[in-house]
Amino acid sequence: MSNNKDFKVKNGIQPTVYHEAVGTVVSGTEGYYLSGASYDSKSFLSSGQGTHATGLSFKTDGTKMYILNATNDSVYQYSLSTAWDVSTASYDSVSFSITSQDTEAYDLHIKTDGTKFYVAGYNSNTVYQYSMSTAWDLSTASYDSVSFSVASQENQLTSIYFKTDGTKLYAVGITNDTIYQYTLSTAWNVSTASYDSVSFSVGPQETFPASLEFNSNGSTLFVIGGSGQDVNYYALSTAWDISTASYTGVFDTSSQDTNPQDIFFKPDGTKMYLAGRTTNRIHQYSTALNTASLDLSTGSVFDYTPTSDVQVTLTNPAASGTSSGATLLLSGGASVAYDIANAAYSNKSFSLSSQSSFPRGQTFKPDGTKFYITCIATDKVYQYSLSTAWDVSTASYDSKFFSTTGQESTGMGGIRFNTTGTKMYLSGTDTEGVYQYSLSTAWDVSTASYDNVSLDVSNEMTSTIGLDISSDGTKVYIISPISDLIYQYNLSTAYDLSTGSYSTKTFNPTTQEGAPYSSIVSRNGDKLFVLGAINATVYQYSLSTAFDISTASYDNVSFSVSSEDSGEQSISFSYDGTKMYFVGDGSPSIHQYNTVTPATITYDPDLQWSGGTAPTSPAIGETDVITFNTTDGGTTYQAVQAINGAK
């Protein structure tokens, strides 16, 4: 197999063609990646069992969660209906009090097999040991009458951690802001612990250390605290030896809780959980680093376009003494879609004035080659084609339309289609309904006919305006211009309005926008976007339960479209969420925006770059050419950016 990658170069380098064996890029994931961590917008409130969550642990399969609450000095047990998803947690009505040992408990650690757990006593500066006769069942817990005092090193103990084999214990407190290391001569038996005379100060980063944690192999240390409101992480050159620790970086958690008390990582390190004392919530984060490994045993040229932030590594080079090289054709890719926080106007638009002086709703064919506009001035739906998919500057009118006067006298507001283009749905502006139509030729509105099927919403509102349908066709969302609420309806048969019923779920976005006109739910159902007639701004919300608008909460993220048009009517997104489209009636025109974050490319830290610095990531639509070479079997690699920004 050969590669024939041919492109022009914007900086004057001559076009290049490669004809060499194409290698395999192997995708993978590494955990504990805090430099690229992100909040999942998922949390769990444990207020029914106390108001100060200070300790946190999970069963190794993620189906059980345990919270130590300092209000009651008790450990509480919860079940997760979806493993590792804290938003699915529910209380098991099972708890265990540790007040007989300490009346101010700060941390919890459970043995990896679920048969023992340990609590850090703040008042007594003592680690207490307990057993569960049935693994992971807190109702079978009992005190072992076994403990270990750290008072000789720390007199305000806040956190403990055990090496995965139970032979090492680590403790930290707020008196000295220092981690102390101990050895257990009998694994998991704290009465056999002895101080190693080994310590590490975290004071330069955190003056109120509340929790410490390690990755699974002991090469990285994590410390969280209330003064910094963040997680600090450290690299250990010798695993589990804190005397070899050095500060690496920090991850801010203050947006979720200003007094973080404990952290816990999923065993593979791809999720992090934070117990916050201020909110009494458990917050969930994604901490996975995507990797792209160039397998040098499969070829010497690699063609790769990332779909997320990723680290490039190399594997399987030739044996030491033989030169082993690779050429990477790295194209700029996208990592985050529906990203209105970093949205930008693409300077692309298309005038609708020849057909419509008052456009209202809009939607696109899933492949981006057509879009459709409703007009309340002419009571018609107009159809357009794009010679370049998703590029509105290449649009042209198809000279095809559909009149809606049979159902609506003042024009339709929202418009949607089913996935095959054989059904069309329109919401009326002076009636209380959504109407369903069949297209005898898919995606051709001139072939539409009314199905005599509608969704009656008169019990909820007296007029409709915005319309959206979930990506699976089972939910309908309608905005009322009277109540300024978004209403949700369920369809028991996808895309069949005759099976619709009100779900008794609404969302009020008027805190941000007093006159909402258009709303969009992302394809995976985790985000809601709202545009209104007052602020010329798109607002973003998170849905803690996918597709359920009653669970929406404002993300404090918005994007203004006022520079393009002051007459706000509707928004839509491309199928992949990388582009947003805004229709205004001031022009009237449709405007296009980029709503994607370019993927960030990093490289294995062991790569040695010409000039000493790794290159920046290529922009979307551009390609960098990177060469790698090793002669010592992959112990070291020399890397060079041969071409920057090819198109």
N, C-alpha and C positions, 0 to 999 in steps of 0.2 A: 504494500500500500504506500502511496506517495502523497505528499502534501503539495498543493499548488495554491499557495496563499499569495495573491497579487494585489498590491495596493499602491496608491500614490502617497507621497510624503509632503506634508505642508511646508516643511522648512527647507525645501530645495534638494533634499537627497533624492537620487534617482529611484524610480520604481524598482521593486525587488521581487523576485520569484524564488520560492524555496521548493526543491524537489528532493526530499529526503524522507526517511522512515518516520511516520507519525507515531509518537508515543502516547501512552495512556495517562490521563490525569485522573488520579484516584481521590474522590471526595471523602472527607472524614470530619470528625468533630473532636475537639478537646475541651475539657471542662475547666472550671475555676478561672474563667476569662473575665476579670473585673474591669480591665481597661476598655472593654466593649460591652459591659453589662447594661441591661435595660430593664426597667420596671414592667412587669406583665400586666399592670392595671388589675391585679387580682389580690384580694386580701380576705382576712377572716377576723371578725370581731368576737372577742371572747369575754365580753363584759358580764355575761350571765354567771361566770365563774370567778369574778374578781375584776379589779380595775387596773392592776399593775402587772402585766406579763413581763417576767424577768428571765425565764428559762424556756428553752424550746428544743425538742428532739422529735424524730420521726422513726417509724418502723422502716427497716431497710428496703421494703418494697413500696413504700410511700402510701400505704393504705391506712396507717394510723399516725396520729399526731399527738404529742404530749406537751402540755404547757404548764410551767411552774409559775404560779401567781403569788406575788409577794403580799398581796392584800390578805389572803387567807392562809398563806404558807402551805399550800397544797399543790399537788400535781394532778392535772386533769387529763382525761383521755378522750380522743375524738376519732371518728372514722371519716375517711375521704372516699366518696363514691367514685371519684376519678383519681387514680393514684397521682400524687404529687401536685394536685390542683387544690390549693387551700380554699378556693371559693366554693368547693363542694364539701367542706367539712361540716360535721354535725356532732354535737356532744353525746357521748356514750352513757352519760349519767354515771360515770365511774371516776372516783377521785381517791387520793391518798394524802393524808395529812402528815407533815413532818414537824409539827409544832413541838413535839416531845424532844426533838433534837435541836431545833433552832427556830426562833420566832421572826427571822428575817432572812429568807432564803433567796439567793441571787442567781443560781445557775443549776442546770440539769444536764447530765450526760448518761446515756443508756449504752450498755455493753452491746456489741455488734450482734449477739445472738438473742438479745431481748430478755435475758434471764437476770440481769442485774442493772441497777441504776444508782447514780451518785448525785448528791446535792451539795452545793457549796453554801455553807452557813456563814453569813456576813457577820453576825454578832459574835459567834464563837471562833471564827477563823479556822473552821474545821470542815473536812470533807467526810460526809457520811455515806455509808454503803447499805444498799437495800437489795433484796432478792424478790423475783417474781417466780412463783412455783410453776405457773404456766407462762411461757414466754410471751411477752408483749401484752399481758393481761394485768392491768394495774390493780384489778380487784383481788389479785392473789399476792399482792406485795406485802412484805414485812421487813422490819428493820433487822439488819444482821448483827447489831450491837458491835459494829466494827467502824472505826473512824480513824482519821489522821489529821493532826493539827499542823497548820502552816504558820502558826503564830511567831515562830522564830524568824521567819522571813517577811511575813505580811500580817498586819493586824486589822485590815479591812478587806477581807476576801470577797471578790466579786465573780470570778469565773474559774472553771477548771476544764481540762481536756485530757483525754487518755490517748496514747498511741494505739493504733488499731489492734495490736496484739496484747494490750493491757500491761505492758512492761514499763511504760513511762507515764508519769503524771506531770501535768503542767498547771501552774496556778498563777493568777494575777490579781492584784488589788489596787485600790486607789490611794493607799498611803505612799507607796514607793513608785507606782506606775511602772512596775517591773515584773517580767515573767520569770518564774522560778521553775527549775526542772528537777524531777525526782525519779528514782528508779524503784520499781516494785520487784522484790526478789521472788514473790509468787504473783504471777499475772492476775490482775483484777482484784487483788486483795490489798486494800489500802493500808491495812495494819502493818504490811511489810514494806511500806514506802520509806525511803531515806533520801535526804537532800543530796544532789549531785555537786553542790557548790558551783552550779552553772546558772547564769541568769542573763537576761537581756532587757534593757530599758526601752520602753516605748514612749517615754516622757516627751521626747522631741516632737512626736506626732499626736499623742493623746494623753491628756492629764486626768482623764476620768475613764480608764479602760473598764468596760463593762463585760466584755466577752472576748474569748480567744478561740480560734479554730484552726485546724490544719487541713491541707489537702490530703488525699488518701495515701500518698507515699511519703509524706513528711517533708517535702521539698519547699513548701510554701506555707507561711504563717499569716493568719488574718486576725486583726484586732479591731473591735468596734467600740465606740465610746460616745458619751454624751457631750463632751466638750467640743469635739470636732464634728459630731453628727455625721460620721462617715465610717467607712471601712478602710483601714490601712493594711497593706499587704507587704510581705517581706519574703525574700528569697533566702533559703538555707543552702549553703554550699555543701554541707554534710546533713543528710536527711535526719530529722528529729533532734538535731543538736542546735539548740537555740543560740549557743555562743557564736555560731557561724551565720547568724541572720544579718541581713542588710535591707534597708528600706527600699521598696520598689515603686510604690504608687498608692493612689487613694481613689475611693469611689464614694461619691456624695450620696447620702440617704436622707438628707434633710427635707426633701420634698414629700417624703412619706411619713417621717417621724423625727421630731427634734430631740428625742431622748431615747435612742436605740439601746436595747439592753442585751440582746442575744442574736447570734446568727447561726444558721445551720445550712449545710450543703447537701444536696442529693449526692449519693455515693459516687456517681460519675462526674460530679462537679458542674453539671449543665444547668442546675437551678440553685438559687440561693434564697433563703428565707430569713426575714428579719422580724424579731419581736420588739415592738415599740411600746414603751411605757406611756408616752403621751397619748397616743391614740388607742392603746390596748389592742392593737391589731397585729396580725401576722401578715407581712407583706411578701409578695413573691416576685423574684427576678429571674431573668434568663442570663446565664453566664457561660454560654457555649461559644467557643471559637471554631468557626468552620475552617477546614484546611483543604488545600489542593496540593496533592503530592505528585510530583513528576516522577514517574517510574522509569528510570534510565535503562532498565533492562528491556523495555518495550519499544524504544525508539529514541531519536535525537532531536526531533522537532515536536513541539507541543503547542496546540492552538486552543486557547482557553478564554472564555468570557464569563466572569463571575456573576452570580445572581444574588450574592450577599457579601458582606465583609468577609475577607478570607485571608489566611496566611499561606504563602507558597513555600513548600518544602520540597526536597529531593530525596529519592530513595533508590536503592539497588544500583549503585555505581559499579564500574569495573573494579577489579582488585587493585590494591595498592601497587604502584609502579606502572600502571597503565592509565593513559589519559582517558577520561570519561567526561564528555561534554553534552550540552543541551542548548537548544535555542527555543525560547518561549515567545510566542506571538500572543501577547496579552492585550485583549480588547477591553475597553471600559464598559462596565456593566452597572446595573442598578441593584441596590440593596434594600431600599425601603420605598414602597409605593404609598399612595394616598398621603404623601408628606406635605401638607399645606404649610407647616411651620417653615419649610424651606422652599416653598413654591416661588416660581418666577414666571413673569409674562414672557411668552415665546415670540412676541411680536408677530403673531399670526392671527388673522381674523378673516371673516367673510361677511359681506353686507347682505342682509336679508330684505332690504327695503324694496326691492323690485317685486317681492311677493307679499311682504307683511310689514305694515307700519306699527303693529302692536304684537310682536311675538311673545309667547308665554312659555310653553313647555318645550322640552327637547329630549331626544334620546338618540343613541347610535346603534347601528347594527354591530353585533359582537366582533366582526372582523375589521371594523373601522372604515369600511368602504362606502357607507351611507349614513346620513343622519336625517332626522325628521323634526319639524317645527310645527307647533300649534299656534294659531293666530286668532285672537279674540275679536279682531276687527273684521276679518273676512269669514269667520266660522269655518276655517279649513285647516287640514293637515298637509304640509308641503314636504316633498321628498327631494333630497339632494344626494349627489354622488361625489366621492373624493377619489381623484386619480392616484393619490398617495394616501394609503390608509392612515387615518387619525390625524391628517394634516389638513386643517380647515382652509388653509390658503389655497388648496388645490380643488376646492369644491366648485360644483356647478349645479344649477337647478335642472332637475330631470323632466321638467314640464309635466309633473304628475302631482295630483293632489286628491284629497278626499274631503267632501263637504260633511260637516257634522250637524247641520241644521235640523235633521230629523230627530235628534235627541236633545239638542242644546241650542237655544236661540241666541246666546251671546258668546259662543265659542268655548272650546275646551281649554282646561288649564294644563294638567299633567298628561304625559303620554309614556307608555311602555309597551314592549312586545314580549311574547314568549321567546324561548331560545331559538326556535326554528323560523320565526318570522311569519307564521301562519295565523297568529292571533295578535290583535292590537287592543290596547286598553286606554281609555280616555276618561279624565275626570271633568265633570261639568263645573262651570263657575257660577251659575245661577240655579242649579238644581242640587239635590242631595244624593248623588250617585256616581258610580264608576261604571262605564259601559264597555261591553266586550264585542269585538268584531272579528270576522274571519277574512283572510286574504286568500283568494283562489290562487294567486301567484305570490309565493313567499317574498316578503319585503317590498312588495309593490302596492303602495297605498291606493292606487287607482283601482285596484281589484277588490277593495274592502267592501264588506256588507255587514249590516248590524245583525247580531245573533239573537236579538230580543232577550238578551241576558244582561243583567246589571246587578251591582251590589248596592243595596239600599242602605244609606247611612243617615237617614233623616232622624232617627232616634238620637243620634249623637251630635249632629250639626245641621245647620240650615244652608250651608254653602261649602263647596270644596274648591281647592286650588292646586296644591302640590300633590303629586302622586309618585309612589315608588313601590316596587315589588321585589321581594327578596330573591336572591339568586337561584333558589330552588323552587320558586313559584308558589310557596305555601303561605306567604304573609304579604299583606297589602298595607301600606302606610299612606295616610291621607292628612293633609293640612287643612284646617278650617280657617278662613280669613276672618271669621267672626270671633271664635274663642281663642285663636292663635295657638291652638294645641295641635300636636301630631297624634293621630289615632292609629291604632294597630288592629288589623283584622286577620283572621285565620282562614285559609282555604283548605278544606279536608282533601280535595283533589287539586293538585297543583295546576295553576293557571285557569281554573274553572270558577268564575265568579258566582255561579249558581250555588256553589258549596261554601260560600263565605259566611262568616259569623264574627261579631264583634268580640274581641278578646278581653275587653274591659281594661285595656292598657293604653296609657297616654304618656306623653312627655311635653313639658312646658319649657320652651327655650327662650321665653320673653325676658329673662334676666339679662341675656345677651342681645336678643333681637326682638323688638316689640311687634314686628309684623312679619313673621316667617312666611315665605312664599314657596320655597323649594327645599326638599330634603333628600339625602342619598344615604343609604346604608351600604357599607363596603361589602364586597363579595363574600368575605368570610364572616360578616356579621358583627365584627368587634368594634366598628367605628360608625358614628353618625355624623353627617355634615349638614349644616343648615345655612341657607341664604335667605335674607329678608329684604324688605322694601325700604327700610330706614337707614341702615348703617353701611350698605354696600360692602358687606363683609361676610366671608364664609367662616363659620364657627365649627370646631371639632369637639366631639364628645366620645367617650368610651362607653361601651355596653359590657357590663360585667357578665351578663348572660347573653350569648350571641343572638342577634336578631330580636332581642326583647327591649323595646325602647323605654319601658318603664324602669330599666336598670341603667339608664344613661346618666353620665356625670360629665361636667364640663372639664376639658383638658387644659384650659387656659391657653389654648392654641387657636389662632385665627389668621385670616388672610384677607386683605382689602382688595377689592376689584374696582374701586372707585375711579382709578386713573383711566380705566378703559370705558366705563359707562356709569352714569348716575342712575339709570333706570333699571333697577335690579329685578330680574324675573325668574331665572332658573339656572341650575348647574347640573352637570353630569360628569362622569369620569370615563376614561377609556377602560376597556375590559380588564387590563392589568393594573389599573390604578396609577399609572405613571403620567397621565395627562388629565387635566381638568378643563372643562368647557363652560363658559359663562355666556348666557344670552341676556342682553339688555335691550330695552325698547327706546333708550335715548338716541341710539345711533340710527336704526336698530341693526345689531350685528351679533355674530357669535365669535367669541374670543377664546384663544387657546393658551394654556399654562402648563408648565412642567411641574409635576408633583412627585418627583422621584429624587432620592438621595443617591448619588453615585457610590458604588461599592468602594470601600477602602481596602487597598491591597497592602499587606505587610509581608515581610519575608522572615524566614528562619533567622534568628539572631546570630547563628554561627556563620552565615554567609559574609564573605569579605568583599566589600564593594570598592571598585575603582573610584578614588576620590574620597572614600571613607563614609559616604552617606547613601542609603538606599534611595531609589527614585520615588517620586510621588506617583499616585495612581493615575492611569490614563483617564481622560474625560470620556463620557459616553459618546460613542461614535468614533473614537480614536483608538489606535493600536500602538503599543510600545513593543519593541523587540529587545529582549533580554537574553544575554548569553551567560552560561555557567560552565565551569570546568573544575575538575578535581583530578589530582594524580596520586592521592594518598588513600584511596578507597572511601572517600566521603568524609574523612575527618575534618577537612577544610574544603571550602569551595571559593573560587574566585568568580565574582559576578560583575558584569558590565552592561550598562544600558547602551545598546548599539544604535537604536533609533528611538527618538522621542516624538510621539504625536503623529503617527502615520494615519492617513485617512484613505 
